[in-house]
Amino acid sequence: MDDSELTDVLEDAGLSPYQAEAYVALLGLGTASATDIADSCDVPDPRIYDVLRDLETKGYIETFQQDSLTARARNPDVVLEDLRSRSSKYLDAAETIEERWNQPEISDHEVSIVKRFETVVSRARELIETAENQIQVGVDPEQFYAVREELIAAHERGVNIKLSICTSPGEEVPPLSDIEGTCTEARNREIPAPFFVLVDRTWTCFAPHHDSVNEYGVLVKDRTHTYIFHWFFLTCLWEIWDTLYTERTPETPTTYVDLRHAVRDIEPLLNEEATIEAVIEGYDTETKESVEVTGRVTDIDYTGSSIGRKDPVPLAQLAGRISATLVTDDGTYEIGGWGAVIEEIEATEITITNVQYE
């Protein structure tokens, strides 16, 4: 670093231009009179005395009388400590700026646009780690491995996980041995798709697929917006694609986290006059308090039922209002799906515990 660069750095550290020039000159001279110091830099002779006194006050130099005012640089420990402290603050500031640029603070009911794909993946991993009930994931094979450890931990906690692995033409899906233990069910979409993670009906992390021209991501914390992303997942990443892996068996108990999928299986059983016992976990739509009720499912109703019964019922027929009637020892409840308003309970988990035929 030359004298000019060193002078600039000292000015950044808080010295005036004259103070920085005088100090750099004195470092080269060792011990010198005020006049010699002024001759070695651009500080005017009338100003040199004030400049040296200010440098002495700051602890950079010491002065003494020897025919004339003479100065020498002090042991640089004080200067070095000051510079290193400032350097540390600059580094901290740089890290804080980078962190805030990459990942803005997320507040309640907020949609945030971030600039880097890595930010979206990092946030998705954090949210998967805290998931309590359900996760929907759309990833390519490389992205799958980026979140795989977090998915395994969530699966071990009992979280219901739907995993859509989206592959490009000719790209192979991960082996089943790597998929097993990461999800409740996995499907393969044979078309590239955005990176997608939806957690507990509240959070969504979304980024365009890797061939997109622009790199950005969307982080959403809002149940209404997330519901829209949920339907994107169902229609584009899930419904029509082949199953790679599933933990589901025909035997009970069978657990669902979406009333629409439960109704698909329940409706044929009711048509055969089966007795269906179930446990419903969810929220009271009026008080928003958590509830759990046990009883018999005696009826289902959905807007698309007027179109005519089909087996299985197309998803489009279940897109409107949907409900199930649960008769318990304490009374009868209308059970709704995600975003229920009219029904008494919004179901977050439906477990069919027993099916009996007369």
Buried (B, 14 or more C-beta within 10 A) or exposed (E): EEBEEBBEBBBEBEBBBBBBBBBBBBBEBEEBBBEBBBBBBEBEEEEBBEBBBBBBEBBBBBBEEEEEBBBBBBEEEEBEEBBEEBEEEEEEEEEEEEEEEBBBEBEEEEEBEBBBBBBBBBBBBBBBBEBEBBBBBBBBBEBBEBBBEBBBBBBEEEBBBBBBBBBBEEEEBBEEEEBEEBBBBBBBBBEBBBBBBBBBBBBBBBBBBBEEEEBBBBBBBBBEBBBEBBEBBBEBBBEEBEEBBEBEEEEBEBBBBBBBBBBBBBBEBBEEEBBBBBBBBBBEBEEEEEBEBBBBBEEBEBEBBEEEEEEEBEBEBBBEBBBBBBEEEEEEBBBBBBEBEEBBBBBBBBBBEEBEEE
